[in-house]
């Protein structure tokens, strides 16, 4: 889903919510990123291979950030934010090395957790209200309290605030760029895209649920537990992994980063 092939992914948001969460956050879109990162070692001798990946990823992230700001529907906004995140992941694949691959794996997992949670939140909100436009959703917190908590926690992780796992991932993303070939251009572009993702986190995770005491602008059905608990579990997993960041880094994350980098990755991961 990199420019100029990015257009299909926002159009795929018409799928049912569980399929959207599966497609946009955890599996299908990540397979391409994983393949690019897995083959980076084999292509490292190709001239400018890493620079091309960094350029394509950064351009994709910036284009998606612009499209995100023009979005009017909940799932449309989340889809463009996914394209932006995929651009940052390809950028990290271009950075390569131990630092780049560790940051890639951290961001891949963090994004899977908070984006799947937010897609489930979007599905719960659309199911309860029948409304998809962001500007018509407000005052939902009192009617959908569990969904509101899941949206807030997942949104904060998307924004990259501590002590959530999204904060850890974005810290290592920026740290890996400090010594990369992209230099300040990559850092400035990443910071700008991350700023737009903060805005997206507010638009989806906070604004529809604020003003708990106020009545909703649309008719809201009673919150269904089956729709509220899955995003809450995913969001709380982001809190747990953020606080205990060193624990998964010694197992799954370290092993994945080592397989991508081609050498043992012994980088310490911690919240503070």
N, C-alpha and C positions, 0 to 999 in steps of 0.2 A: 504493500500500500504506500509506496514512495512515489513522489512526483516523477513523472506525470501519470502514474497508475493509481493514484490515491482515490479517485472519484467513486470507485465501486463500494468502498467501505461505508461511507455515510448512507448510500442508497440501500445497503443491506440492513439498515435499522428497522425496516418494515417487518422483520421477523418477530415472532413472539418473544416476550421478555427473557425467558430462560435461554432461548437460542441466541439472543443478542448478547447476554452476559457471557455465554460460552464462546461466542464468535469474537466479540470485541475486546475481551479482557484477558482470557486465560490460554486459549488453545490455538485456534486457526491462525489468527494474525501473528501470533508469536512464533509459529513454526518457521515462517520465512526469515524472521530475525535470527532464530536459533541456527538455521541453515547457513545464513551469511556469516554468523560468528564462528560456527563450527569449521567452516572452510577458510576462515581468514588466515590460518597458519599455512595452508597449502598455497595461498595466493600472495603471501607476503613479499615474494620476490618480484611480483608484477609491478612495474613502475607506477607510482601514484595510486595504487589500489586503495590504500588507507585514506588518502586525500579525497578520492572520488566518493568513498562511503561517507566521510565526514561532510562533504559538500552536499550530497544528496539528502542525508539525514537532516542537516540543518535547514536546507531549503524546504523540505517537507514539513518540518516543525513550524517554521515561520508561516508558510502558506496555510497550514491547518489552524494556526492561532488566529490569523485574520478571518478565516471562514467561521471559526468558533464565535467570534464577536458578533457575527451577523446572524447567528442561529436564533430561531424563535421557538423551537420545540425542544422538549427535554431530551429525548433520545438523540435528536440531531446534534445538540450541543455535545453530548457525551461521545458521539461518534467522531466528531471533529477533534475532540480532546484525545481520543484514542490514536488518531492519525498523528497528532503532534507528539504523543508519547512514543509511538513507533519510530518517528523521525529521530528522537533523542536516543533510542536504543540502537538504531543503525549508526548514528554518530559515534556512540561508544564502541561499536564493533570496528569502526574505522580507527579509533584511538588505539585499540588492541592492547597487548601486553597484560601484565598481571593486574595493574590498576584499572585499565579499561574493562577487562572481562569481569573483574569482581564487581565493579560498579554496574555493569550490564545485568548481571545475575540479580543483584540486589534490587535494581529498579524494575526488572522484569517481574519479580515476585511481589514487590510492593504495589505495582500497577495492577497486577492480577487481583489482588485482594480488594483494593479500594474501588477499582472500576467495576468489578463484578457486583460489589455491594451497591454502588450507585445505580447500576442498571436495574438491579432488583428493586431498589427504592423507586426508580422511575416507573417500573411496572406496577408496583403497589399503589403509587399515587394515581396513575392513569386508570387503574382498575377501580379505585375508590371514588374518583371524581369524574371519569369519562373525559377529562381535559388533558390536552398535550401541550398547549402553549404556556410558556413560562410566565408571560405577563398576566395570565388569568389565574395563577396559582398563588394563594397567600392565605395565612391564618390556618394552616393545616395541622399545626403542632398539637392542639388540644384534641383533635379527632384522631390523629395518627401518631400517638406519642412514641411507640417503639420504632416506627419508621423514621420519625424525626431524629431520634438519638442515633440510629444507624447512619442516617444521612449526614449528621453533624460530624460524627467521628470519622467516617470515610472521607468527607469533604476536607477535614483538617489534615488527614494523611495526604490527600491529593495536593493540598496547599503546601505540604512540606513542613508542618509545624511539629516540634517535639512535644511529647515523647513518642510520637507515632513512627511506624516503620517507614513511612514516606519521607520523613525528615532524614533518617539514616541514609536512605537511598539517594536523596538529592545531595546530601553532603558529599558522598563518595563520587557522585556524578561530577560535581564541580571540582573536587580534588583531582580526579583523573584528567580533567581538562587543563589543569594548571601546567602540566608538563607535556602536553600534547603538541602535535604539529600545527593544530588549528590556531593556537595562540589566543589572543584576546578576542578575535572575531568569533570564535566558537563560544567563548565564555559569555560575551555580550549577548549573542544570539540566544544562548541557553537561558540566561537570566530573563530576557524579554519574554521568551516562550513560557518560562516558569511563572512569570508575573501574570500572564493571561490565564494560566491554569489555576492560579489563585482566584481570579475573578470567576472562572467557571465553577470552582468549588463553592464559592459563595452563592452563585445563581442557582445551583442545583441542591446544595447541601444545607443552605441556611435560609435564603429568602422565602421559599415556599412555606416554611414552617415557623417563621418568626411571628411575633405578636400572638402568643398562646391564648391570651385573654380575648382576642378579637375573633369575630365570627368569620368563617371562611367565605370567600367571594363566590364559591361554587358549592353545590350540594355534595356532601361527603358521606359515603357509606361507612359502616362500622369497620374498624380495622380488623383484618383477617390475620390470625396468628401465623398461619402457614406462609403468608407473604411477608410478615414482619420479622420473624426470627432468623431466616437465612441471611439477610443482609446485616443483621445485628451481629451474628456469629462471625461473619467475615470482617466486619469493622473492628470488633474486639480482638480478633486475631492480629490485626495490624497494631493494636496497642501492645499486646503480649510480645510480639516479635520486636517491637521497638525497644521495649524495656529490657528484653533478654536478647539483644542483638548479637552478643558474642556466642550464644549457644547455637543457633542455627548456622552461624558462620563456620563453626568447627565441623559441621556435618554436611548437610545437603548443599548449602551455598558454596562452601569451600571446594567440595568435590566437583560441582558444576563449573565453577570458575576455573579450576585446574584443568578440566577436560577441554575447555574452550581456549585457554591460554597455551596449553601444551606443556606446561611446567607446573610443579606444585605451587599453589597460591597460598602463602602463609600470612597474608595481610590480616591484621587484627581489626575486627569490627566492633564498635562500641557506640553507645548512645551519646556519651559525653566525651 
